C-alpha cells in the first residue's frame, strides 16, 4: 500500500483514478462544497466533494479521526499551498468507505494540541498520531539506524547483554525482580560488567543500543527505563575514545539532521567547570562566568571579619540584559530556594536594586566592580558565602536567568567534555565515600599507588560528555588490576566477603589475560530531546512513563493477584 504523499505526488497519477487510505483530519463546508483533509503518516491531501456527489451528506457527518478509503481523481489545484508536499493537488471524490469509525477524541489530534500531558499519555496511541510526535519518533529511528551503520562500518560488534542481572550493594537504584524462595534478579542499570567481560573474551570493539533501568528521582530529562548507546573498546585511552565519539556524532548529526558539528569538542576540567559555572554540566552556549570579587569588600567593616575567616564574594554578570523587576524577583526566589542567603543584584547604572545585602554595600564598590571588569551594561549578581556554595548558587542563578529570559545560545549545539573528575565523593546520607562514576573506573596512574588512607583523594580516568547543559554521556578507562579494584572497594566500605560474593567473578575473569579497556554510554533519549528541541524526554519516547514514573495508559504499576 502506497502512502498518501507517495500516491498524490506521483505525476503519473495526475488526472487518473486513485485510491487512498487515511484518517479524516478536518472537514469544512464552503457554500455547497466540502473540503476534507485526509492524512496518514506521510502527510495529508485535500479531498474535494461537490454537492451533487451522492456521498455529500454522509462524508460531511463522518467524525474526524475516522479511518476511510477515498476513491477519486487526482487533479491539479487552483489555489496552491506550497507549505505542504501535496499542496498542488487535490482528489475529486467519487466514493468513500468508512473502514473504522472514530469516537470523539479526548484532545485535538494536531501539533498545537489542547491535550494536557496526562491525557496525552493516557491516550498515547492518539498522541502518537500527531505529526510532531511522529516526526520525533521517525527521527529517532533514523538516528539509531545511522548510528548502527556508522558503528558497523567501524567494525564494531553489536552484542546484546542480559536485562535480568544480579542485585549488588552498589545497585541501590536497581529494580528488583522477585522470584520464588526469596531470590531476586535485578534489572540491568547498565551493561557495564558484561561489556567489560566481553573485553576479556576478546571482542575488542563492542556496542549495544541498550535498555537500562534505574529507580532514581525522576526529572524532565530522566525516565525509569531509558536507552543508551553503550560502547566498550580494548587497548584504548581517553584520547582514542574522544576521537571515536566525536567522529560518530559528527557523522550521525550530518546524516540525520544535516548539521556539521565542529570537532574536536571543547574540554574542561571538572574543577574549572565548578569554579566558572558552578556546575559539572555547564551550558557553554553562554558566557556569564563566575568570578571572585572579594577584594572589593575587604575594607568594609561589616564583612572584613568573615572574609578573613574564608568567606568570599563571587559574582556573575548577565551582560546586555537589564532584567525587569518581575524577572529579577523570580530569579532571586530561585536563588534563595537554592540556598542563597546573602545576595545582591545590581543593574548597569551601578545602583544596588535588590537583595538581602541591600543597604550594607556601598554603591561605589559596585561601580568599582563594573569598572574594573570593563562591564558596560547588564545585571550583576553577587553572592557572599563559602566559595563552594557561592559557585553552586551562582551556577543555579545562571541557569535560571537563561531560562527565564529565554536567552538565545551562541550556537545550537554546544558540546564539551568534562575531564579530570575525582574518583570518589563523600556522601553525607550514606556516611561513606561513593564512586563519582562507578566502582570500575580507573584512577589516574599517578594516584593508583596512593596508600589506602589517601586513596579517597584519587583522580579518575573518567569523562562526561555534555551538550547544552545536559550530561548526555559518560564513561571511563576501567580498572583491570585487581589490587587497585580491591582498594576501591575498601574506600567504598564494601568488605571482602561482600565484594567476593558480588564481584568475585569479575576479579577472577581479570586473572585470565584482560586487555586494558574503556568505554562510554550515551543517553539516546536525552540526545534526541536536545536534537528535536523538545521540552521533555517524554516527547521522543513512544511509550514513556509519566513524570511520576507510571504508565498512565496501561495503568501500571499495578497490584497482582496472589
Ligand atoms: N556504564 C556507564 C553508565 O551507564 C557508562 C560507562 O562507564 O561506560 O553510566
Boltz pocket constraint, residues with backbone or C-beta under 6 A from the ligand:
constraints:
  - pocket:
      binder: B
      contacts: [[A, 189], [A, 190], [A, 191], [A, 192], [A, 231], [A, 474], [A, 475], [A, 476], [A, 519], [A, 520], [A, 521]]
      max_distance: 6.0
